Amino acid sequence: MPTDETRRLLKIFGVAVTTYEDLIENRAPGEQIQKAEAEVLDRLEEVRNHIARLRTVIQAWHYIRFPN
């Protein structure tokens, strides 16, 4: 089951992407689009880091369950 942290990250990421998309569709000034794109990329990095943390949990669980 997803954690509150996962839900929070996905919500923030989704808002950033839809804001970016809206700015593009509405032909907003380039500066606003660039700022929104930077926000999307920052949020994406947070999601990637969260996935990396989850991988370490999986690796630790696998090591404990199946030691050499």
VENBELMO-V922829 format. One line per field, one symbol per residue. phi: phi as a letter, one per 40 degrees, with the letter a starting at -180 (. if undefined). psi: psi as a letter, one per 20 degrees, with the letter a starting at -180 (. if undefined). A space follows every 10 residues. Layout:
phi=???
psi=???
This chain:
phi=.ccdcccccc cccccccccd ccccccfcdd cccccccccd cccccccccc cccccccccc cccccbcc
psi=pqrhgggggh ggggggghgg gggghjlrqh ggggghghgg hghhhggghg gghhhhgggg gggghmq.
